[in-house]
């Protein structure tokens, strides 16, 4: 997915972040283009989740620049969050509500109006079994909850996706389904930044991979044959 006129949805330029005077991100530089899936690969404590939270405006850069959708994050937080769909590793959904009820509720909080048909299409797209749509989430596996959260992210129709360990809890079939869905979104022009510790999974779905270690980007390379 190469663009002659590349538009970058995410840009980090010499980004440093300290939390409680402890350096977490150190001189981070990478970009994610529209239509690209970028996987930030690293182990626990590498700084992956901190990177996502900084992109959402929850952490202030100590130095450097971070831009999303062409705008500097901290001075445009509401705009940035309207342009991004964030999927945490463990989505906070209500166990006493069904998948459909959770989606309807969270969309209403964002003042997004979708028809029942659109909600059902999103649930079908993530391959959540129809008989589960009306069941309470307290009966769900982690993978089923993750699918519900992915459906919610799709319905927000944001052009930028920030995904924290998106395949956590999914079985191999569901991981393949997720990878196919991510590629569909990228082909439609979405920019996707996913953080993961899964080397194989990253290579399966990403166009470009960055290796994060102790808050530093120690390497970047093209994936899926786009070399």
Secondary structure as a PSIPRED ss2 file (coil, helix, strand):
# PSIPRED VFORMAT (PSIPRED V4.0)

   1 X C   1.000  0.000  0.000
   2 X C   1.000  0.000  0.000
   3 X C   1.000  0.000  0.000
   4 X C   1.000  0.000  0.000
   5 X C   1.000  0.000  0.000
   6 X C   1.000  0.000  0.000
   7 X C   1.000  0.000  0.000
   8 X E   0.000  0.000  1.000
   9 X E   0.000  0.000  1.000
  10 X E   0.000  0.000  1.000
  11 X E   0.000  0.000  1.000
  12 X E   0.000  0.000  1.000
  13 X E   0.000  0.000  1.000
  14 X E   0.000  0.000  1.000
  15 X E   0.000  0.000  1.000
  16 X E   0.000  0.000  1.000
  17 X E   0.000  0.000  1.000
  18 X E   0.000  0.000  1.000
  19 X E   0.000  0.000  1.000
  20 X C   1.000  0.000  0.000
  21 X C   1.000  0.000  0.000
  22 X E   0.000  0.000  1.000
  23 X E   0.000  0.000  1.000
  24 X E   0.000  0.000  1.000
  25 X E   0.000  0.000  1.000
  26 X E   0.000  0.000  1.000
  27 X E   0.000  0.000  1.000
  28 X E   0.000  0.000  1.000
  29 X E   0.000  0.000  1.000
  30 X E   0.000  0.000  1.000
  31 X E   0.000  0.000  1.000
  32 X E   0.000  0.000  1.000
  33 X E   0.000  0.000  1.000
  34 X C   1.000  0.000  0.000
  35 X C   1.000  0.000  0.000
  36 X C   1.000  0.000  0.000
  37 X E   0.000  0.000  1.000
  38 X E   0.000  0.000  1.000
  39 X E   0.000  0.000  1.000
  40 X E   0.000  0.000  1.000
  41 X E   0.000  0.000  1.000
  42 X C   1.000  0.000  0.000
  43 X C   1.000  0.000  0.000
  44 X C   1.000  0.000  0.000
  45 X C   1.000  0.000  0.000
  46 X C   1.000  0.000  0.000
  47 X C   1.000  0.000  0.000
  48 X H   0.000  1.000  0.000
  49 X H   0.000  1.000  0.000
  50 X H   0.000  1.000  0.000
  51 X H   0.000  1.000  0.000
  52 X H   0.000  1.000  0.000
  53 X H   0.000  1.000  0.000
  54 X H   0.000  1.000  0.000
  55 X H   0.000  1.000  0.000
  56 X C   1.000  0.000  0.000
  57 X C   1.000  0.000  0.000
  58 X C   1.000  0.000  0.000
  59 X C   1.000  0.000  0.000
  60 X C   1.000  0.000  0.000
  61 X C   1.000  0.000  0.000
  62 X C   1.000  0.000  0.000
  63 X E   0.000  0.000  1.000
  64 X E   0.000  0.000  1.000
  65 X E   0.000  0.000  1.000
  66 X E   0.000  0.000  1.000
  67 X E   0.000  0.000  1.000
  68 X E   0.000  0.000  1.000
  69 X C   1.000  0.000  0.000
  70 X C   1.000  0.000  0.000
  71 X E   0.000  0.000  1.000
  72 X E   0.000  0.000  1.000
  73 X C   1.000  0.000  0.000
  74 X H   0.000  1.000  0.000
  75 X H   0.000  1.000  0.000
  76 X H   0.000  1.000  0.000
  77 X H   0.000  1.000  0.000
  78 X H   0.000  1.000  0.000
  79 X H   0.000  1.000  0.000
  80 X H   0.000  1.000  0.000
  81 X H   0.000  1.000  0.000
  82 X H   0.000  1.000  0.000
  83 X H   0.000  1.000  0.000
  84 X E   0.000  0.000  1.000
  85 X E   0.000  0.000  1.000
  86 X E   0.000  0.000  1.000
  87 X E   0.000  0.000  1.000
  88 X C   1.000  0.000  0.000
  89 X C   1.000  0.000  0.000
  90 X C   1.000  0.000  0.000
  91 X C   1.000  0.000  0.000
  92 X C   1.000  0.000  0.000
  93 X C   1.000  0.000  0.000
  94 X C   1.000  0.000  0.000
  95 X C   1.000  0.000  0.000
  96 X C   1.000  0.000  0.000
  97 X C   1.000  0.000  0.000
  98 X E   0.000  0.000  1.000
  99 X H   0.000  1.000  0.000
 100 X H   0.000  1.000  0.000
 101 X H   0.000  1.000  0.000
 102 X H   0.000  1.000  0.000
 103 X H   0.000  1.000  0.000
 104 X H   0.000  1.000  0.000
 105 X H   0.000  1.000  0.000
 106 X H   0.000  1.000  0.000
 107 X H   0.000  1.000  0.000
 108 X H   0.000  1.000  0.000
 109 X H   0.000  1.000  0.000
 110 X C   1.000  0.000  0.000
 111 X C   1.000  0.000  0.000
 112 X C   1.000  0.000  0.000
 113 X C   1.000  0.000  0.000
 114 X C   1.000  0.000  0.000
 115 X C   1.000  0.000  0.000
 116 X H   0.000  1.000  0.000
 117 X H   0.000  1.000  0.000
 118 X H   0.000  1.000  0.000
 119 X H   0.000  1.000  0.000
 120 X H   0.000  1.000  0.000
 121 X H   0.000  1.000  0.000
 122 X H   0.000  1.000  0.000
 123 X H   0.000  1.000  0.000
 124 X H   0.000  1.000  0.000
 125 X H   0.000  1.000  0.000
 126 X C   1.000  0.000  0.000
 127 X C   1.000  0.000  0.000
 128 X C   1.000  0.000  0.000
 129 X C   1.000  0.000  0.000
 130 X H   0.000  1.000  0.000
 131 X H   0.000  1.000  0.000
 132 X H   0.000  1.000  0.000
 133 X C   1.000  0.000  0.000
 134 X C   1.000  0.000  0.000
 135 X C   1.000  0.000  0.000
 136 X E   0.000  0.000  1.000
 137 X H   0.000  1.000  0.000
 138 X H   0.000  1.000  0.000
 139 X H   0.000  1.000  0.000
 140 X C   1.000  0.000  0.000
 141 X C   1.000  0.000  0.000
 142 X H   0.000  1.000  0.000
 143 X H   0.000  1.000  0.000
 144 X H   0.000  1.000  0.000
 145 X H   0.000  1.000  0.000
 146 X H   0.000  1.000  0.000
 147 X H   0.000  1.000  0.000
 148 X H   0.000  1.000  0.000
 149 X H   0.000  1.000  0.000
 150 X H   0.000  1.000  0.000
 151 X H   0.000  1.000  0.000
 152 X H   0.000  1.000  0.000
 153 X H   0.000  1.000  0.000
 154 X H   0.000  1.000  0.000
 155 X H   0.000  1.000  0.000
 156 X C   1.000  0.000  0.000
 157 X C   1.000  0.000  0.000
 158 X C   1.000  0.000  0.000
 159 X C   1.000  0.000  0.000
 160 X E   0.000  0.000  1.000
 161 X E   0.000  0.000  1.000
 162 X E   0.000  0.000  1.000
 163 X E   0.000  0.000  1.000
 164 X E   0.000  0.000  1.000
 165 X C   1.000  0.000  0.000
 166 X C   1.000  0.000  0.000
 167 X C   1.000  0.000  0.000
 168 X C   1.000  0.000  0.000
 169 X C   1.000  0.000  0.000
 170 X C   1.000  0.000  0.000
 171 X C   1.000  0.000  0.000
 172 X H   0.000  1.000  0.000
 173 X H   0.000  1.000  0.000
 174 X H   0.000  1.000  0.000
 175 X H   0.000  1.000  0.000
 176 X H   0.000  1.000  0.000
 177 X H   0.000  1.000  0.000
 178 X H   0.000  1.000  0.000
 179 X H   0.000  1.000  0.000
 180 X H   0.000  1.000  0.000
 181 X H   0.000  1.000  0.000
 182 X H   0.000  1.000  0.000
 183 X H   0.000  1.000  0.000
 184 X H   0.000  1.000  0.000
 185 X H   0.000  1.000  0.000
 186 X H   0.000  1.000  0.000
 187 X H   0.000  1.000  0.000
 188 X C   1.000  0.000  0.000
 189 X C   1.000  0.000  0.000
 190 X C   1.000  0.000  0.000
 191 X E   0.000  0.000  1.000
 192 X E   0.000  0.000  1.000
 193 X E   0.000  0.000  1.000
 194 X E   0.000  0.000  1.000
 195 X E   0.000  0.000  1.000
 196 X E   0.000  0.000  1.000
 197 X C   1.000  0.000  0.000
 198 X C   1.000  0.000  0.000
 199 X H   0.000  1.000  0.000
 200 X H   0.000  1.000  0.000
 201 X H   0.000  1.000  0.000
 202 X H   0.000  1.000  0.000
 203 X H   0.000  1.000  0.000
 204 X H   0.000  1.000  0.000
 205 X H   0.000  1.000  0.000
 206 X C   1.000  0.000  0.000
 207 X C   1.000  0.000  0.000
 208 X E   0.000  0.000  1.000
 209 X E   0.000  0.000  1.000
 210 X E   0.000  0.000  1.000
 211 X E   0.000  0.000  1.000
 212 X E   0.000  0.000  1.000
 213 X E   0.000  0.000  1.000
 214 X C   1.000  0.000  0.000
 215 X C   1.000  0.000  0.000
 216 X E   0.000  0.000  1.000
 217 X E   0.000  0.000  1.000
 218 X E   0.000  0.000  1.000
 219 X E   0.000  0.000  1.000
 220 X E   0.000  0.000  1.000
 221 X E   0.000  0.000  1.000
 222 X E   0.000  0.000  1.000
 223 X C   1.000  0.000  0.000
 224 X C   1.000  0.000  0.000
 225 X C   1.000  0.000  0.000
 226 X C   1.000  0.000  0.000
 227 X C   1.000  0.000  0.000
